[in-house]
């Protein structure tokens, strides 16, 4: 059996897979021990048998504790994985219409002038005295290392071994993209309204022309009837 669970893994998926296999081994082992304990318990209770039973019970209790700890760790990792999925680059890009990537060089002193948030996608800048970086920018890479889903403690440990000046990749939401999109949509709507109004005016005009034509025909008919009556009076 493995004596300890290592915390050093390349990613969350690898650690989850390892722990699931480890948990499966523990459960299989504890089931075998319970079967062995049941057999020994059915045997005559000799002195040596009592010692074996006591050792097995102690080992089973330890395995139960290990299983509970591994299960709790798995739940934490699954929650972290779900959080990483929600804060992934893909989720962020889907949420925002237009995002720009900016490459910047930051000195150690420059980094001290930046306040960071450690939730969401990347390291979000919450305050800065930089002329090139802005509040809301998100650092997603430092010296070639991915920091999209990094927490506070990991970032502070990672920063200690990074060489400066830091080469960072910053993600910035283009707020004008959404505004332009809305303006474009409004313009299209206005164009559609104008087109509908034009069509209605044409239809109305066509209707008026028909009405005028009918009036003209009616007037001509009335004139003919009047002329016909006048001629009949003359004949009589």
C-alpha positions in Angstrom: 0.0 0.0 0.0 1.0 3.6 -0.6 1.9 5.3 2.7 1.2 8.9 1.7 -0.6 10.8 -1.1 1.7 13.2 -2.9 0.6 16.7 -3.5 2.9 17.4 -6.5 1.0 16.9 -9.8 1.2 18.5 -13.2 -2.5 19.4 -13.1 -5.8 18.8 -11.3 -6.9 16.1 -13.6 -3.8 14.0 -12.9 -4.2 14.4 -9.2 -7.9 13.4 -9.3 -7.1 10.3 -11.4 -4.3 9.3 -8.9 -6.6 9.8 -5.9 -9.4 7.8 -7.5 -7.1 4.9 -8.1 -5.7 5.2 -4.6 -9.2 5.3 -3.1 -10.2 2.2 -5.1 -7.1 0.3 -3.7 -8.0 1.3 -0.2 -11.6 0.1 -0.5 -10.5 -3.2 -2.0 -7.9 -3.7 0.8 -10.4 -2.9 3.6 -13.0 -5.3 2.2 -10.4 -8.1 2.2 -9.4 -7.3 5.8 -13.0 -7.3 6.9 -13.4 -10.8 5.4 -10.3 -12.0 7.1 -11.5 -10.5 10.4 -14.8 -12.3 10.0 -13.1 -15.6 9.5 -10.8 -15.1 12.5 -13.7 -14.1 14.7 -15.4 -17.4 13.9 -12.3 -19.4 14.9 -11.6 -20.3 18.5 -10.4 -17.3 20.5 -6.8 -18.2 21.2 -4.3 -15.7 22.5 -2.6 -15.3 19.1 -5.9 -15.1 17.4 -7.0 -12.3 19.7 -3.8 -10.4 18.8 -4.4 -10.8 15.1 -8.0 -9.6 15.5 -6.9 -6.6 17.4 -4.3 -5.7 14.8 -6.8 -6.1 12.0 -9.4 -3.9 13.7 -6.8 -1.2 14.2 -5.7 -1.4 10.6 -9.3 -1.3 9.4 -9.9 1.8 11.5 -6.8 3.5 10.0 -8.0 2.6 6.5 -11.4 4.1 7.2 -9.8 7.4 8.2 -7.6 7.3 5.1 -10.7 6.8 2.9 -12.5 9.7 4.5 -9.5 12.0 4.0 -9.1 10.9 0.3 -12.8 11.4 -0.3 -12.7 14.9 1.2 -9.6 15.8 -0.9 -11.4 14.5 -4.1 -14.4 16.7 -3.4 -12.1 19.7 -3.0 -10.3 18.9 -6.3 -13.6 18.4 -8.2 -14.8 21.8 -6.9 -11.5 23.4 -8.0 -11.8 21.8 -11.4 -15.4 23.1 -11.8 -14.2 26.6 -10.8 -11.3 26.4 -13.3 -13.8 25.4 -16.0 -16.0 28.4 -15.1 -12.9 30.7 -15.1 -11.3 29.2 -18.2 -10.1 31.3 -21.2 -12.9 29.8 -23.3 -15.6 30.8 -20.8 -14.1 34.3 -20.5 -13.9 34.7 -24.3 -17.5 33.5 -24.7 -18.7 36.1 -22.2 -16.9 39.0 -23.8 -17.3 40.0 -27.5 -13.8 41.3 -28.0 -10.6 40.7 -26.1 -7.1 42.0 -26.9 -3.8 40.4 -25.9 -1.0 42.7 -24.9 2.7 41.9 -24.2 4.3 43.9 -21.5 7.6 43.9 -19.6 7.3 44.6 -15.9 10.1 45.2 -13.4 10.0 44.0 -9.8 9.3 47.5 -8.6 6.6 47.9 -11.2 4.9 44.7 -10.0 4.9 46.1 -6.5 2.8 49.0 -7.7 0.1 46.6 -9.0 -2.7 45.2 -6.8 -4.1 41.9 -7.9 -7.2 39.9 -7.4 -6.9 36.1 -7.4 -10.4 35.0 -8.4 -11.6 34.6 -11.9 -9.6 34.2 -15.1 -6.0 35.2 -14.6 -4.6 37.7 -12.2 -6.9 40.7 -12.4 -5.4 44.1 -11.8 -7.5 46.0 -9.3 -5.2 49.0 -8.9 -2.1 50.2 -10.7 0.2 53.2 -11.2 1.3 51.9 -14.6 1.0 54.0 -17.7 0.4 50.9 -19.9 -1.7 48.6 -17.7 -5.3 49.4 -16.6 -7.7 48.3 -13.9 -9.5 45.3 -15.1 -6.6 43.9 -17.2 -5.9 40.3 -16.5 -2.4 38.8 -16.5 -2.6 35.3 -18.0 1.1 34.4 -18.5 4.3 35.4 -16.8 7.7 34.4 -18.2 6.0 31.8 -20.3 4.1 30.2 -17.4 0.3 29.9 -17.4 -1.4 31.8 -14.5 -5.0 31.6 -15.8 -6.2 29.6 -12.8 -3.6 30.4 -10.2 -4.5 31.1 -6.5 -2.8 33.6 -4.1 -0.5 31.1 -2.4 0.7 29.5 -5.6 1.3 32.8 -7.2 3.5 34.1 -4.3 5.5 30.9 -4.4 5.9 31.0 -8.1 6.9 34.7 -8.1 9.9 33.9 -5.9 11.6 31.8 -8.6 10.7 34.0 -11.5 13.4 36.2 -13.0 12.9 39.8 -13.8 12.0 41.9 -15.7 8.8 39.8 -16.0 7.5 39.2 -19.5 3.8 39.1 -19.1 0.8 38.6 -21.4 -2.2 40.7 -20.5 -5.8 40.2 -21.6 -7.9 43.3 -22.0 -11.6 43.5 -22.7 -12.3 45.9 -25.6 -15.3 47.8 -24.2 -15.7 49.7 -27.5 -16.5 46.4 -29.3 -19.7 46.0 -27.5 -20.7 49.7 -28.0 -20.0 49.5 -31.7 -22.1 46.3 -31.9 -25.0 48.1 -30.2 -24.6 51.1 -32.5 -24.5 48.8 -35.5 -27.6 47.0 -34.3 -29.4 50.3 -33.7 -28.5 51.5 -37.2 -29.8 48.3 -38.7 -33.0 48.7 -36.8 -33.5 52.2 -38.0 -32.8 51.1 -41.6 -35.5 48.4 -41.3 -38.0 50.9 -39.9 -37.2 53.4 -42.7 -37.7 50.6 -45.2 -41.0 49.6 -43.7 -42.2 53.2 -43.7 -41.2 53.6 -47.4 -43.1 50.4 -48.3 -46.2 51.6 -46.4 -46.1 54.9 -48.1 -45.9 53.2 -51.5 -48.8 51.0 -50.6 -50.8 53.9 -49.4 -50.0 55.9 -52.5 -51.0 52.9 -54.6 -54.3 52.7 -52.7 -54.9 56.5 -53.2 -54.3 56.1 -56.9 -56.8 53.3 -57.0 -59.3 55.4 -55.1 -58.8 58.3 -57.4 -59.2 56.1 -60.5 -62.5 54.7 -59.1 -63.7 58.2 -58.5 -62.8 59.2 -62.0 -64.6 56.2 -63.5 -67.7 56.9 -61.3 -67.6 60.6 -62.3 -67.4 59.6 -66.0 -70.3 57.1 -65.6 -72.4 59.8 -63.9 -71.7 62.2 -66.7 -72.7 59.7 -69.3 -76.0 59.0 -67.4 -76.7 62.7 -67.2 -76.0 63.2 -71.0 -78.1 60.2 -71.8 -81.1 61.6 -69.8 -80.7 65.0 -71.5 -80.8 63.3 -75.0 -83.9 61.4 -74.0 -85.7 64.6 -73.0 -84.8 66.1 -76.3 -86.2 63.1 -78.2 -89.4 63.3 -76.2 
